[in-house]
Amino acid sequence: MQCLKCKYEPTMSEMQASPDACPKCGVIYSNADASVGRGSYRSKSGERSRSAISKIIVVIVLAGAAIGGWKFYQYRQVLAAVEEQVRLTSAYVTQIVTALDEGGSITFSEFFEKANKGVAEIDASMVQVSVLEPSAEASAAAIVYMKKSQEVIRGTARSMRSLLDLTTAKKREDKASDDRLSSNEYVRERASESRLSALDAQLKALNDLKESRTSLAVVANELRAAGSEIHGISGSALLSPPIYERLTNFNK
């Protein structure tokens, strides 16, 4: 038999002399058994408590990670949707600006129709972005970019309207110049008046054209700045540098 307290193992003679108590430390065997039992119970109870707490902590950490992962997934989904609409907006602006390269293959009427359609399509894109949930800072910045894009399209259309007025006035002047050579005195008199009116119209159209292109350059710079505020999307979704340069250098 070994003492549970001091671990001493008494001899047979010591056991006979002191069957109930340890001859070395004097502890009563029955009391030592009870004390060890309680200690063992407290130890096992403590282990169970620590195990339960550890499990709770693990559950909390996993739940937090799951919630954080879901929120990040939603955020990326919003950014993807924003980028898609921004890319479409940039495409509409590019179509309008590059339509000027088509020259005689597109009429003024067709150009204005294309510009109006571009503005309407960007309105639809803004609606798509405004209803995204959960909203992100990129959504608000994208809407600013879209509004500036509409201003660029309207400014380009205004410039083309002034160019149309200038072309029309120039044709009037040319016709008046021809009429001034007529043998009919009445026609010659009307031609002189018409020519002066056409020259005035050309001056007005030239001033409007210059003003519209100056305003367009300002709005183009504002559009570039608005694009730089849309964080988290690819730069390829924004208007390309050559288009910006073209918009800001119309008067040069």
Order of alpha helices (4+ residues) and beta strands (2+ residues): alpha-alpha-alpha-alpha-alpha-alpha
